[in-house]
Amino acid sequence: MHIPAYARDTIRAALLTRLPTSRQVGGLDCCLCNEPFGENLAVVPLGPTSTSGLFGCRPCLTRLVTRARRTRDTALADDAERANAEFETWMPIRERYLARLDSVRKAAEAVASLAEGEDTEALRVAWLLVSLESAYTWVPDTPEPPPSMDREDMEMKDGAFRLDLAMITAREAVAERLAYHLLNEAQPDDPEMCAELECEEDCSGRHDSTHIDCGPDAVFDDLAEHGITVEPPEPEHSSPRLAALLERTEADKERSPLPDVEEHAPAVLARFGIDADDTKVLVSVAAVGLVADAWREGPLDVIHAADNGPNDGEMFAQSVDLYRRACAALVSARDDGPEALLAFVAVASDVELPWAGGSRFALRMVPASAAELARHVEDRVGFTQELMREQGWRAGLLHRATSAVFKAPSHFGMPHWPGAVASAMERLPQLDRSGAPEALADLVMVEASLLKAPDQLGADALDWLSHQQLLGQRAS
């Protein structure tokens, strides 16, 4: 006799009303009605095995299954009515919350646009920010959905996240506008600079301060004058203004053309020993930069830190696999156009694809962060596509290659990678490898794999190497 799952609790409750007798335990009498089993009353074992435990008869069990079915159907009907009622109440609350998020976000984007332009006076921009902050303060806390609704409402989370980003952009735009407005208002007339600046004949002698570059360390000297000591960082190899020129926001692109990458990038790459005219090397370095910009930084940090996130070895193995795919996509983009880069986007944001190096991790294990990562990858690759359309295929390579020399100078695919491997192989034999993965036993094979295909060592081996700091930095 088949006993449906929904009836098991009802049967179990009936069995526990009294202690079974020795005849019931021995399978002679029904545990429910205490009638003896025989030709007219077949025995139905209730477990734990077919020959031991408790036993019931078909009439009793049929009666209990029928009762359980009625109880279940009544509960389902009640649950459905309650769910419908909760849905009718919840949806207007949810829609009002989303509408307010959307309205305030659009207001923030408008304030940022006005602050970045020159048609609105600075005082008016300041008042716009004050009124925007008031509107943001009045946005209610995220409403809690009823029990019958999905607790993880991604549309509400996404709306709140986009609003926060828009507010950050607006605040930055207004702060920059007001800072330079105060500087320019306090700037005395200096007609003697007109010749140097090649001003128009009708110049008033007051000059804009928007493009002042005080250098990387001036702020630390200025703070010292106020009695605040902050240790300056180590000097960089190139000016941070170049990175700002190469990484424009969408708003910057709307109000001005994309930066001329060809004008700056080759000189920067030359400082790091990279010949921008060597197409093979340029593609390899650009692929490293594309993986670093579009995949490695940003939302992936949250995924990496999650309890069920990938370890350092899995991160490194996946970055190597994506580097190859980035190389292939960039080469295809030369003949097939920027749309060929979408092949890289598809793989980098695939939630079902197991990661490289024998990893069992897939992005579906962290669904909320995976959605944010997919948007991040699409945005960054979209910028490269736009740059290729505006300035050509080579400009897109130069842009991402410039990112690579700053963010991943010794990663697999970079000219310095063989040197990093050589240094690691000098130290590896000196370490205790008794607990290391078997893939690291043959040092000749390890060196060959690190040079040509690190992910073939496996994620476990790469994780061990990463924790030993053998490659100069954590492999992730």
C-alpha positions as CSV (number, residue, x, y, z in Angstrom):
1,M,0.0,0.0,0.0
2,H,1.4,3.4,-1.0
3,I,1.4,6.0,1.8
4,P,1.7,9.6,0.5
5,A,4.2,11.9,2.2
6,Y,1.5,14.3,3.4
7,A,-0.2,11.5,5.4
8,R,2.9,10.4,7.3
9,D,2.6,12.9,10.1
10,T,-1.1,12.0,10.7
11,I,-0.3,8.3,10.8
12,R,2.6,8.9,13.1
13,A,0.5,11.0,15.5
14,A,-2.1,8.2,15.6
15,L,0.5,5.6,16.4
16,L,2.0,7.6,19.3
17,T,-1.3,7.8,21.3
18,R,-0.4,4.7,23.3
19,L,2.4,2.2,23.8
20,P,2.3,-0.7,21.4
21,T,1.7,-4.2,22.8
22,S,4.0,-7.2,22.2
23,R,1.5,-8.6,19.7
24,Q,1.4,-5.3,17.8
25,V,5.2,-5.1,17.7
26,G,5.3,-8.7,16.6
27,G,3.1,-8.0,13.6
28,L,0.1,-10.0,15.0
29,D,-2.3,-7.1,15.7
30,C,-2.9,-3.7,14.1
31,C,-1.3,-0.9,16.0
32,L,-4.2,1.4,15.2
33,C,-7.4,-0.7,15.8
34,N,-5.8,-3.7,17.7
35,E,-7.6,-6.2,15.4
36,P,-5.7,-9.4,14.7
37,F,-4.2,-9.8,11.2
38,G,-5.6,-12.6,9.1
39,E,-7.1,-13.6,5.7
40,N,-9.5,-10.7,5.9
41,L,-7.1,-8.2,7.4
42,A,-3.8,-7.9,5.6
43,V,-0.8,-6.5,7.4
44,V,0.9,-3.3,6.1
45,P,4.4,-2.7,7.5
46,L,5.1,0.9,8.7
47,G,8.8,0.6,9.4
48,P,11.5,1.0,10.1
49,T,11.8,-2.2,8.0
50,S,9.3,-4.5,6.4
51,T,9.8,-7.2,9.1
52,S,10.2,-5.1,12.2
53,G,8.8,-2.0,13.9
54,L,5.0,-1.2,13.7
55,F,2.3,-2.6,11.5
56,G,-1.2,-1.4,10.5
57,C,-4.1,-2.6,8.5
58,R,-5.4,-1.2,5.2
59,P,-8.8,0.1,6.5
60,C,-7.1,2.1,9.3
61,L,-4.4,3.5,7.0
62,T,-7.0,4.3,4.3
63,R,-9.0,6.2,6.9
64,L,-6.0,8.2,8.1
65,V,-4.8,9.0,4.6
66,T,-8.3,10.3,3.7
67,R,-8.3,12.5,6.8
68,A,-4.8,13.8,6.0
69,R,-5.8,14.6,2.5
70,R,-8.8,16.6,3.6
71,T,-6.7,18.5,6.1
72,R,-4.1,19.2,3.5
73,D,-6.6,20.4,0.9
74,T,-8.3,22.6,3.5
75,A,-4.9,24.1,4.5
76,L,-3.9,24.6,0.9
77,A,-7.2,26.4,0.2
78,D,-6.6,28.6,3.3
79,D,-3.0,29.3,2.3
80,A,-4.1,30.2,-1.2
81,E,-6.7,32.6,0.1
82,R,-4.2,34.1,2.6
83,A,-1.5,34.4,-0.1
84,N,-3.9,36.1,-2.5
85,A,-5.0,38.6,0.3
86,E,-1.4,39.2,1.2
87,F,-0.5,39.7,-2.5
88,E,-3.3,42.3,-3.0
89,T,-2.0,44.2,0.1
90,W,1.7,43.9,-0.7
91,M,1.8,44.9,-4.4
92,P,0.6,48.5,-3.9
93,I,3.2,48.9,-1.1
94,R,5.9,47.5,-3.2
95,E,5.0,49.6,-6.3
96,R,4.9,52.8,-4.2
97,Y,8.4,52.0,-2.8
98,L,9.8,51.2,-6.3
99,A,8.2,54.3,-7.7
100,R,9.8,56.6,-5.0
101,L,13.2,54.9,-5.5
102,D,12.9,55.5,-9.3
103,S,11.8,59.1,-8.9
104,V,14.5,60.1,-6.5
105,R,17.1,58.3,-8.6
106,K,16.0,60.2,-11.7
107,A,16.2,63.5,-9.6
108,A,19.7,62.6,-8.5
109,E,20.8,62.0,-12.1
110,A,19.2,65.3,-13.1
111,V,21.1,67.2,-10.3
112,A,24.3,65.5,-11.4
113,S,23.7,66.6,-15.0
114,L,23.0,70.2,-14.0
115,A,26.0,70.3,-11.7
116,E,28.3,69.0,-14.5
117,G,27.0,71.6,-16.9
118,E,27.6,75.3,-16.9
119,D,24.1,76.7,-17.5
120,T,23.0,76.5,-13.8
121,E,24.6,78.9,-11.4
122,A,26.5,77.4,-8.5
123,L,24.2,78.7,-5.7
124,R,21.2,77.1,-7.5
125,V,23.2,73.8,-7.8
126,A,23.8,73.9,-4.0
127,W,20.1,74.3,-3.3
128,L,19.3,71.5,-5.7
129,L,21.5,69.2,-3.7
130,V,19.8,70.3,-0.4
131,S,16.4,69.5,-1.8
132,L,17.7,66.2,-3.2
133,E,19.1,65.1,0.1
134,S,15.7,65.9,1.7
135,A,14.0,63.7,-0.9
136,Y,16.5,60.9,-0.2
137,T,16.0,61.2,3.5
138,W,12.2,60.7,3.0
139,V,12.7,57.5,1.1
140,P,11.2,54.9,3.5
141,D,13.1,51.8,4.7
142,T,12.7,48.8,2.5
143,P,9.3,47.3,3.3
144,E,9.2,43.7,4.6
145,P,7.2,41.4,2.3
146,P,4.6,39.1,3.9
147,P,5.5,35.4,4.6
148,S,3.9,34.1,1.4
149,M,6.0,36.5,-0.8
150,D,9.7,36.0,-1.9
151,R,11.9,37.4,0.8
152,E,14.7,38.2,-1.7
153,D,13.1,40.8,-4.0
154,M,15.9,41.6,-6.4
155,E,14.0,44.4,-8.1
156,M,13.8,46.3,-4.8
157,K,17.4,45.6,-4.0
158,D,18.5,46.7,-7.4
159,G,16.4,49.9,-7.2
160,A,17.9,50.8,-3.8
161,F,21.4,50.1,-5.1
162,R,20.9,52.2,-8.3
163,L,19.6,55.0,-6.1
164,D,22.6,54.9,-3.9
165,L,24.9,55.1,-6.9
166,A,23.0,58.0,-8.4
167,M,23.3,59.9,-5.0
168,I,27.0,59.3,-4.9
169,T,27.4,60.6,-8.4
170,A,25.3,63.7,-7.7
171,R,27.2,64.5,-4.5
172,E,30.5,64.2,-6.3
173,A,29.4,66.4,-9.1
174,V,28.0,69.1,-6.9
175,A,31.1,69.0,-4.6
176,E,33.4,69.4,-7.6
177,R,31.3,72.2,-9.0
178,L,31.2,74.1,-5.8
179,A,34.8,73.6,-4.9
180,Y,36.0,75.0,-8.2
181,H,33.4,77.7,-8.1
182,L,34.8,78.9,-4.8
183,L,38.3,78.8,-6.1
184,N,37.4,80.7,-9.3
185,E,35.5,83.3,-7.3
186,A,38.4,83.9,-5.0
187,Q,40.9,84.0,-7.9
188,P,42.2,87.5,-8.5
189,D,42.3,88.9,-12.0
190,D,45.7,88.1,-13.5
191,P,46.0,89.6,-17.0
192,E,49.7,88.8,-17.1
193,M,48.8,85.1,-17.5
194,C,46.7,85.7,-20.6
195,A,49.7,85.6,-23.0
196,E,50.9,82.3,-21.5
197,L,47.4,80.8,-21.7
198,E,46.7,82.2,-25.2
199,C,43.5,83.8,-24.1
200,E,41.0,85.6,-26.3
201,E,41.4,89.3,-26.7
202,D,38.4,90.1,-24.6
203,C,39.5,87.9,-21.6
204,S,38.7,89.5,-18.3
205,G,42.0,88.3,-16.7
206,R,40.2,85.7,-14.5
207,H,41.1,82.1,-15.3
208,D,39.3,78.9,-14.6
209,S,40.8,76.5,-12.0
210,T,39.0,73.4,-13.1
211,H,42.1,71.7,-14.7
212,I,44.6,72.5,-11.9
213,D,46.8,69.5,-11.1
214,C,48.6,69.9,-7.8
215,G,50.4,66.6,-8.1
216,P,50.1,63.4,-6.0
217,D,51.6,64.7,-2.7
218,A,50.4,68.3,-2.4
219,V,47.4,67.3,-0.2
220,F,49.7,65.8,2.4
221,D,51.7,69.1,2.6
222,D,48.5,71.1,2.8
223,L,47.1,69.0,5.7
224,A,50.4,69.4,7.5
225,E,49.8,73.1,7.6
226,H,46.7,72.4,9.6
227,G,48.5,70.2,12.0
228,I,47.3,66.9,10.5
229,T,50.0,64.4,9.5
230,V,49.2,61.7,7.0
231,E,52.0,59.5,5.7
232,P,52.1,59.9,1.8
233,P,52.1,56.7,-0.3
234,E,55.0,55.4,-2.3
235,P,55.4,57.3,-5.6
236,E,53.6,55.9,-8.6
237,H,55.2,55.4,-12.0
238,S,52.8,57.7,-13.8
239,S,50.3,60.4,-13.1
240,P,46.9,59.4,-11.8
241,R,45.4,61.9,-14.3
242,L,46.0,59.4,-17.1
243,A,43.9,56.8,-15.4
244,A,41.2,59.4,-15.0
245,L,41.3,60.2,-18.7
246,L,41.2,56.6,-19.7
247,E,38.3,55.6,-17.4
248,R,35.5,58.1,-18.1
249,T,32.0,57.7,-16.9
250,E,29.0,57.6,-19.1
251,A,28.1,61.2,-18.2
252,D,31.6,62.3,-19.2
253,K,31.1,60.6,-22.6
254,E,27.9,62.5,-23.2
255,R,29.3,65.9,-22.7
256,S,32.7,65.4,-24.3
257,P,34.4,63.0,-26.7
258,L,36.3,60.0,-25.5
259,P,39.9,60.6,-24.5
260,D,42.5,60.1,-27.2
261,V,44.0,56.9,-25.9
262,E,46.6,56.8,-28.7
263,E,48.1,60.0,-27.4
264,H,49.0,58.8,-23.9
265,A,48.9,55.0,-23.7
266,P,51.9,54.0,-25.8
267,A,54.2,56.2,-23.7
268,V,52.8,54.7,-20.5
269,L,53.3,51.1,-21.8
270,A,56.8,51.9,-22.9
271,R,57.7,52.8,-19.3
272,F,56.8,49.2,-18.3
273,G,58.8,47.8,-21.2
274,I,55.9,47.0,-23.4
275,D,56.1,47.7,-27.1
276,A,52.7,49.0,-28.1
277,D,53.5,48.2,-31.8
278,D,53.9,44.5,-31.1
279,T,50.4,43.4,-31.7
280,K,50.7,39.9,-30.2
281,V,52.1,41.3,-26.9
282,L,49.5,44.2,-26.9
283,V,46.6,41.7,-27.3
284,S,48.0,39.6,-24.4
285,V,48.4,42.5,-22.1
286,A,45.0,44.0,-23.0
287,A,43.4,40.6,-22.3
288,V,44.9,40.7,-18.8
289,G,43.5,44.2,-18.4
290,L,40.1,43.2,-19.6
291,V,39.9,40.4,-17.1
292,A,41.2,42.7,-14.3
293,D,38.8,45.5,-15.1
294,A,35.6,43.7,-16.1
295,W,35.8,40.6,-13.9
296,R,38.3,40.6,-11.1
297,E,37.6,44.0,-9.4
298,G,34.3,45.0,-7.9
299,P,31.5,42.6,-7.2
300,L,33.8,39.6,-7.4
301,D,35.4,40.6,-4.1
302,V,32.0,40.0,-2.4
303,I,31.8,36.6,-4.1
304,H,35.3,35.7,-3.1
305,A,34.6,36.6,0.6
306,A,31.3,34.6,0.8
307,D,31.2,31.5,2.9
308,N,30.5,29.4,-0.2
309,G,32.7,31.5,-2.5
310,P,35.7,30.3,-4.4
311,N,39.2,30.1,-2.8
312,D,42.3,31.7,-4.1
313,G,43.2,28.8,-6.3
314,E,39.8,28.8,-8.0
315,M,40.0,32.5,-8.5
316,F,43.4,32.2,-10.2
317,A,42.5,29.2,-12.3
318,Q,39.3,31.0,-13.6
319,S,41.3,34.2,-14.3
320,V,43.7,32.2,-16.5
321,D,40.8,30.6,-18.4
322,L,39.1,34.0,-18.9
323,Y,42.4,35.5,-20.0
324,R,42.5,33.0,-22.9
325,R,38.9,33.8,-23.8
326,A,39.6,37.5,-23.6
327,C,42.5,37.0,-26.0
328,A,40.3,35.2,-28.5
329,A,37.5,37.8,-28.2
330,L,39.9,40.7,-28.7
331,V,41.4,39.1,-31.8
332,S,38.0,38.4,-33.2
333,A,37.0,42.0,-32.6
334,R,39.6,43.1,-35.1
335,D,37.7,41.5,-38.0
336,D,34.2,41.0,-36.6
337,G,33.8,44.3,-34.7
338,P,33.4,45.1,-31.0
339,E,30.3,42.8,-30.8
340,A,32.8,39.9,-30.7
341,L,33.6,40.9,-27.1
342,L,30.1,39.7,-26.1
343,A,31.6,36.1,-26.2
344,F,33.8,37.0,-23.3
345,V,30.8,38.6,-21.4
346,A,28.7,35.4,-21.9
347,V,31.4,33.2,-20.3
348,A,32.5,35.6,-17.5
349,S,28.9,36.0,-16.3
350,D,27.6,32.5,-16.9
351,V,26.0,31.3,-13.6
352,E,25.9,27.6,-14.6
353,L,29.4,27.2,-15.9
354,P,31.8,25.4,-13.4
355,W,35.0,27.3,-12.9
356,A,38.4,26.2,-14.3
357,G,41.0,24.0,-12.6
358,G,38.5,21.3,-11.6
359,S,36.6,23.6,-9.4
360,R,33.0,22.8,-8.4
361,F,32.2,26.4,-7.9
362,A,29.7,28.2,-10.2
363,L,28.2,31.7,-9.9
364,R,24.7,30.2,-9.3
365,M,25.9,29.5,-5.7
366,V,25.9,33.2,-5.0
367,P,22.9,34.4,-7.1
368,A,22.5,38.0,-5.7
369,S,26.2,38.8,-6.2
370,A,26.3,37.0,-9.6
371,A,23.6,39.3,-11.0
372,E,25.7,42.4,-9.9
373,L,28.8,40.9,-11.4
374,A,27.0,40.3,-14.7
375,R,26.1,44.0,-14.8
376,H,29.6,45.0,-13.9
377,V,31.1,42.8,-16.7
378,E,28.6,44.1,-19.3
379,D,29.3,47.8,-18.3
380,R,33.1,47.5,-18.5
381,V,33.2,45.5,-21.7
382,G,30.6,48.0,-23.1
383,F,33.1,50.8,-22.5
384,T,35.8,49.0,-24.5
385,Q,33.3,48.3,-27.3
386,E,32.4,52.0,-27.4
387,L,36.0,53.0,-27.5
388,M,36.7,50.6,-30.4
389,R,33.8,52.1,-32.3
390,E,35.0,55.7,-31.7
391,Q,38.7,55.3,-32.1
392,G,39.4,51.9,-33.5
393,W,40.3,48.4,-32.4
394,R,43.9,49.4,-31.3
395,A,42.5,52.1,-29.0
396,G,40.5,49.5,-27.1
397,L,43.6,47.3,-26.7
398,L,45.7,50.2,-25.5
399,H,43.1,51.2,-22.9
400,R,42.9,47.8,-21.3
401,A,46.6,47.2,-21.6
402,T,47.2,50.4,-19.6
403,S,45.0,49.1,-16.8
404,A,46.9,45.8,-16.8
405,V,50.3,47.3,-16.2
406,F,49.0,49.0,-13.0
407,K,46.5,46.4,-11.7
408,A,48.2,43.1,-12.7
409,P,51.8,43.7,-13.8
410,S,53.0,40.2,-13.0
411,H,49.9,38.1,-13.8
412,F,49.8,35.3,-16.3
413,G,49.8,36.7,-19.8
414,M,52.1,39.7,-18.8
415,P,55.7,39.9,-20.0
416,H,56.9,39.7,-16.3
417,W,55.1,36.4,-15.7
418,P,58.1,34.2,-16.7
419,G,60.2,36.1,-14.2
420,A,57.6,35.5,-11.4
421,V,57.6,31.8,-12.2
422,A,61.4,31.6,-12.1
423,S,61.4,33.2,-8.7
424,A,58.7,30.9,-7.5
425,M,60.6,27.8,-8.7
426,E,63.7,28.9,-6.8
427,R,61.8,29.0,-3.6
428,L,59.4,26.0,-4.1
429,P,62.1,23.2,-3.5
430,Q,63.0,24.8,-0.2
431,L,59.5,24.5,1.2
432,D,57.9,21.6,3.1
433,R,55.6,20.1,0.5
434,S,54.5,17.1,2.6
435,G,50.9,18.4,2.7
436,A,50.9,19.9,-0.8
437,P,48.7,18.5,-3.6
438,E,50.2,15.7,-5.7
439,A,50.2,17.9,-8.8
440,L,53.2,19.8,-7.2
441,A,55.4,16.7,-6.8
442,D,57.1,16.9,-10.2
443,L,58.8,20.3,-10.2
444,V,59.7,20.2,-13.9
445,M,56.0,19.7,-14.8
446,V,55.0,22.4,-12.3
447,E,57.2,25.0,-14.0
448,A,56.1,24.0,-17.4
449,S,52.4,24.3,-16.4
450,L,52.9,27.6,-14.7
451,L,54.5,29.1,-17.8
452,K,52.0,27.7,-20.3
453,A,48.7,26.9,-18.5
454,P,48.6,27.4,-14.7
455,D,45.0,26.2,-14.5
456,Q,46.1,22.7,-15.6
457,L,47.8,22.3,-12.2
458,G,44.3,22.3,-10.7
459,A,42.6,24.8,-8.3
460,D,43.9,23.0,-5.2
461,A,47.6,23.2,-6.3
462,L,47.2,26.9,-7.2
463,D,45.5,27.6,-3.8
464,W,48.5,26.0,-2.0
465,L,50.9,28.1,-4.1
466,S,48.9,31.2,-3.5
467,H,49.0,30.8,0.3
468,Q,52.7,30.3,0.2
469,Q,53.1,33.7,-1.6
470,L,55.3,32.1,-4.2
471,L,54.1,34.2,-7.1
472,G,54.8,37.5,-5.5
473,Q,51.1,38.1,-4.5
474,R,48.0,36.1,-3.7
475,A,47.1,34.4,-6.9
476,S,43.5,35.7,-6.6
